């Protein structure tokens, strides 16, 4: 299924989409993480460094190219550190204002050999740039980091941790090597087994300052928009599989897809998926154009695409009948991805609250 407004993609962007989908189709599922698919996507297509500036070893592409890749990864439910390392952590690092750190770390991130995790969210679980889970204090030759971070994407296997931490009244960004004895990493049990989330604790560990954490909000918004592309890809694929099943499943001597009531339901889902896709790509275009309302668009598209995928995944389960709730069928994987992605970077309700505050002002 091609994106709505597919004709606006350039020839290069379409070639990128075809290449990513083709490779994912060929490699298939891999029990290892990040696995052969990630390694080949990095070495053959260069997705890890797609939006990293050329001076730091990347391709220097834009948000729409990143969006194309994210949609295909979502379509395949591909487990990969793309969202956590190539989008969220790379965005925070690029916005740190520390060119020396970018020059030292980004080339390895861009070729996929280094996975970096942003250890940000504190005990309250809010993806709020003003709230972090760690503190930093100066020490001889560097800094000491204390605290804990939750929901750290790929935090259990990352080769490097970026830690936003409070220093008095400001928040700095710190590089922490995870092999230190005082760093404890634990893989969290989550509904979506294709997305690795970890809790990370820092008990007086050594850290190196890599600039400011001023770009946390921008990195979060970019990640929300990229996640919306994943959600659109998953929703589109879930609908494709459901329509195909409706054509094959026979009930009362005819395929269930021939029943008008089910046709109407699937037509409604098609409209929902296409509207979500258009909304998602419009948000990516807004980032490319450096629009003033990117934060509002990011919150809006995160809420809308989360709800869209959750609805399509729920209908997929129902329209498949009993087989849809079995472990053997992939419908349950789409349902779990919908639930997990809906809560990542903040629930739909939280983002709707952000939109409401931007439009009508804070609640009294």
N, C-alpha and C positions, 0 to 999 in steps of 0.2 A: 504494500500500500504506500503510495507516494504522499509526501506532505501536501497539505492544502496550500495552494499558492506555489506548488512545486515549480511552476514555470519561472518564478523569481530567483531560483537557485542558479548560480553560474554553472558553467560546464565543469569547472574544477570542483565545485561543491558537490555536484551530482556524482562525479567520478570518485570523490572521497566517500560518499554514501555507499556506492556500489562496492568499493574496495573493502570497507569495513564489514558490510553485510556478508560479502562473499567469504572473507576470511573467517568470520564467526561461524558461518554455515559449515565451512570445511573442518574447522578445528573441533567444534562441538564442545560438550561439557568436559571438564578436566577436574579430577579430585584434588589436585594440587592447587595451592593458592600462593601467588596470583596466577600461576599456571602458564601453559604454553600459549594460550590465546593472548594473554597480556604481553608476553615476551615478543610474540610475532607482530602484534599490533604496534608495539613500540619500535621494533627493528625494521619492519617492512613499511609501515605507514607513518610512524612517528607521532602517534596520538598523545603521548605524554608531554611532548614539547610543542604541541600544536600552536598554543597561544603565548608561548614564551618568546620574548623578543630575540631576534637573531643574534644580537650582541652577547646574549647569555646562552647560546647554543640551541635555540629553538627555531621554529618555522616562521614565527612572526605573523601567524594567521589571526583571524578575528573571532568574535563571539559566535557568529553564525556557523563557522566551520566547527567550532567546539560543540555547537548545538546539534549539528548533523551527526557527529560521533556519539554524543550522549543519547540521541534518539535510537540509534542502532544498538547501542549497548543495552538500553532499556528494552527494546524489542526482543532481544535474545536473553534477557534476564542474566546478562553476563556478569559474574563476580569479578570485579577488578578494582584497583585503587585509583581509577581515573577521577572520580568525584572528590575523594578525600585528598589525594596528593596533587594531581594535575590541575585541579580547579581550586579547591578551598585553601590548601597549604601554599600552593604557588601564588595565589592571589594575595594572601597575607604577606608573603615574603616580598613580592614585587611592590607592595604598598608600604613596606617598612621604611623606605628611604635609604636603605643601606646597600649601596651598589657593590661594595666589597663582598658582603655576604651573598648577594645575588650572583655575583661572578663566581663565587666559590661553590655554591650549592646547586644553582639552577641547571648547569650543564648535565650533571648526573641525574637530576630529576627529569630533565628533558629527554634523555635517552632511555629512561625507565629503569636504570640500574639502582637508583636511590628512591625509595618510597618515604615520603615525609608525612607525618600526621600532625594536625593542629590540635593540641591538647588545651581546650578552651573552656568548655561548659562546666560551671560549678555545681554545687550540690542542689541548687534550686532547679537545675535543668533548663535554664533559659538561654537561648542564643542571643543574648543581649550584649552589645559591645561594651556596655558599662559594667557588666558583671563577669568576673572571671573566677576561676577556682583556685588560683595560686597567688602567692606573694613572693617578692624577690627582695633580697637584702645584699648590700655590698659586702664582699669578703676579699681577702688577700688574693690578688690576681684575677678576680672575676666576681661572680655573683652566686648566691645560694638560693635555691628555689624550694619552697615548701607549699604543700597543698595537694589537691586532687582534681582530676578532670574526668568528666563523664562523657559517654557517647562519642568517644574518640574514634573517628573513622580509620580503620586499619591500624589502630594504636598498638595492637599486640604484635604486629610483624614489621612495623616501620623501622627503617634504619636510622631515622632521626626524628626527634620531636621538636616542634615549635611551640613554645609555651607563652601565651600572654599572661603577664603577672603584674600585680599592683606594686608600685614603688611609691609609697606616700600617696600623693593625690593623682598620680598618673598611672598609665598602663604601658609597660614596655613589652617587647617581644624578645624571647630568649631561645637560643639553640641549646638543646639538651641531648646528650648522648644517652640512649636508652640502656646501654650495657653497664651502667653504673649500679653497684649493689643496692643503693638507696632508691632506685627506680623499680616500682612494682607494677607490672602490667597484667591485666586479667581480661580474657575474652568474655564479653557479656553474652548471656543467653537471650536471644531475641527471636521474635516470630519469623523474621525474614532471614533464613540461613544463607542467603546469597550476599548479605551485607555484613561485613565484620565491624562490630562496635566493641570498644574496650573501655575499661576504667583504668586510669593510670594515677599512681600515687607517687609523690615526690617527698622524700624525708630528708631534707637538707642536702639536695644534690647540687653539683656544680653546673652552672649555666653560663653561656656567653651571650652578651647583649648583641642583638642584630637589628637595632633600630627601634622604631615605635610600633605600636599596635593600632595606629590611627586608621588603618585600612580594614579593620575587622568587619565593620558594617558593609563595606563595599564587597569584601570577599564573601560574606554571608549571602548578600543579594545575588552575586554572580553564581554562587552555588545553588541558590533557590531556583534561579532561571535554568541552569543546566539540569537540575533535578526535574524540573517541569518537562524538559525534553525527554528524559528517561521515562517519566510517567506517561507521556504521550505515546512513546514507542511501545511501552508495555500494553497500554490500553488498545492501541491499534492492532497489535498482534493477538491479544486476547479476543478481540472482536472477530478477526480473521478466522481463528480457530473455532469460534462458536458458530459462525455462519457455515463453515465447512461441515461441522458436526450436524447442524440442523438439516443440511442437504442429504446427509447419509443416514441419519437415524429414522427408522421407519416405525410408525405407530398408526394403528387402524388402517393398515394397508397403504399408507402414503408417507412421504418424508415429512417430518414435523416442520420443516422450513416452508412447506406449502400452506400451513395454517395462517390465516390472515392475522390473528392476534399476535403470533410470534413474529411475523414479518414487521408489524408495527413496532414491536419492542426493539427489534434489531435495527430498524430504520432510525428510531430515536437514539439508539446508541451510536449509530454512524454519525448523526448530526452532532452529538456530544463530543465524539472523538475529533471530528474535523474542526469544531469550534475551539476545542482545547489546543489543537495543533496550531491553528492560526494565531491564537492568543500567545502561545509559547514562542513562536517564531517572531512575533511582533516585539516581544520583550527582548529577545536577543538582538534584533535590529536596533532597538532603543539603546542598548548598551554600546553597540557599534557606533552609533551616532552621538554618543555621550549626552543623551537626553537628560534634562533636568529632573525628570520624574522617575528615574530608574528604580529608586527605592520603593515607590508606590507601585510600580509595575511588577517588581519582584514579589512583593507581598500579595498582590492580586493574583498573579499567575500561579504562585505556590498554592494558594487556597483553592483556586478553580481546578487546576490539574490534579490536585490531591483528591478532590471530591469526584472528579471525572473518572479517574482510575479506580477508585473504590466502588463506584457504581457499576462500571463495566465488569470488574472482577466479580462482584456479587452476582450480577446477571449471568456471567459465564458459569458460575457454580450452579445456579438454579436451572439454566437452560440445558446443562449437561445431565441434570438429574442425579441419580445416586452415584454414578461414576465420578462426578465432579468433586465429591468430598473424600475420595480415596487417595491414599498416598501414591498409588501407581499412576495417577493422572496428573498432568501438569497444571490443571486448573488451580489446584491448591497453592502452587508456587506464585501464580499471579495474584491470588488473594492475599498471600502473605506479603508479597512485595508492596501491594497497595496499602496495607496497614502500616508497614514499616516506613515507607516513603512518606506517607501522610503525616507522620510524627517527626520526621527528621527535619532539622532546622526550625522547628516550631510547628505546632498543630495548625490546621486551617483556621480554627477559631482565633488563635493568637495573631495570625496574619490579617484576618478580617478586622481584628481590633486595631492593628497598625493602620489599615486603610481608613477605618472610621475616624481614628485620631487625626490623620492627615487631612481628612475632608471636613470634619465638623469640630475638631479640637479635642483636647483631653477630657476625660470624664470628670465631673465635679466631685 
